[in-house]
Amino acid sequence: MTGLSTYFNPGGLVVSYTADDTLYSTYRTGVPAYSIDSIRYSVDKPSWITGNNAKTIVIRPGIPKYSGMFSVSIAGLAPGRHTLFVEALDNSGAWGPPTAIFFTISEEVTPTPEPTEPPVYDQNYFLPLIEND
């Protein structure tokens, strides 16, 4: 996993990544490159720690190097510094080493917009002109 970066949007944390199974493969050593199958991410605990909250996203692009994005919900996370762990699975069934990135949730609360009264406009009424003969 390379090129890990994050940014916040109203839906949560957006993560960009590159899963690359070609990093350690070479013709000379006989280590083949396999296609990327899935990615797995967890917050604050890596996937091998009991009680982790790992989620797997199946992507199966059919190529050994793939770049993409996914969104992580931050609902329920306390303000402060957190760690996001991301790893990739190739189609041989081997998980790659996890890559981690820190992100911080601030204590600022986004204000909820309050409803306002619709604006009042001056109203003009136009009546038909009636003539009497």
Buried (B, 14 or more C-beta within 10 A) or exposed (E): BEEBEBEEEEEBBBBEBBBBBEBEBEEEEEEEBBBBBBBBBBBEBBBEEEEBEBBBEEBEEEEBBBEBEBEBEBEEBEEEEBEBBBBBBBBEEEBBEBBEBEBEBEEEEEEEEEEEEEEEEEEEEEEEEEEEE
